[in-house]
């Protein structure tokens, strides 16, 4: 592929946007500190909590307490 290929440039731009969104959500989580799941909060902790509520925790644990 050429370096000037429009598809390649579009993919690089999309990857950069995703990377920036992840960094912004991590920065927000650091700024807010530990908190409960908040409606409309886009920090990485709340996003993960919402994902687990919707999809459920599908991991099978080897060990029990």
DARA-V862536 format. One record per residue. N is the residue number from 1. OMEGA is omega as a letter, one per 40 degrees, with the letter a starting at -180 (NA if undefined). NEAR is the number of other C-alpha atoms within 10 Angstrom. Layout:
BEGIN
N:OMEGA:NEAR ; N:OMEGA:NEAR
END
This chain:
BEGIN
1:i:6 ; 2:i:7 ; 3:a:8 ; 4:a:8 ; 5:a:9 ; 6:i:10 ; 7:i:12 ; 8:i:13 ; 9:i:12 ; 10:i:11 ; 11:i:11 ; 12:i:12 ; 13:i:12 ; 14:i:12 ; 15:i:12 ; 16:i:12 ; 17:i:12 ; 18:i:12 ; 19:i:11 ; 20:i:12 ; 21:i:15 ; 22:i:15 ; 23:i:14 ; 24:a:15 ; 25:i:18 ; 26:i:16 ; 27:i:14 ; 28:i:16 ; 29:i:18 ; 30:a:13 ; 31:a:10 ; 32:a:10 ; 33:a:11 ; 34:i:9 ; 35:i:9 ; 36:i:9 ; 37:a:15 ; 38:i:12 ; 39:i:8 ; 40:i:8 ; 41:a:13 ; 42:i:18 ; 43:a:23 ; 44:i:19 ; 45:a:20 ; 46:i:19 ; 47:i:16 ; 48:i:13 ; 49:i:14 ; 50:i:15 ; 51:i:12 ; 52:i:12 ; 53:a:10 ; 54:a:9 ; 55:a:8 ; 56:i:10 ; 57:a:9 ; 58:a:7 ; 59:i:6 ; 60:a:6 ; 61:i:6 ; 62:a:5 ; 63:i:5 ; 64:i:4 ; 65:NA:2
END
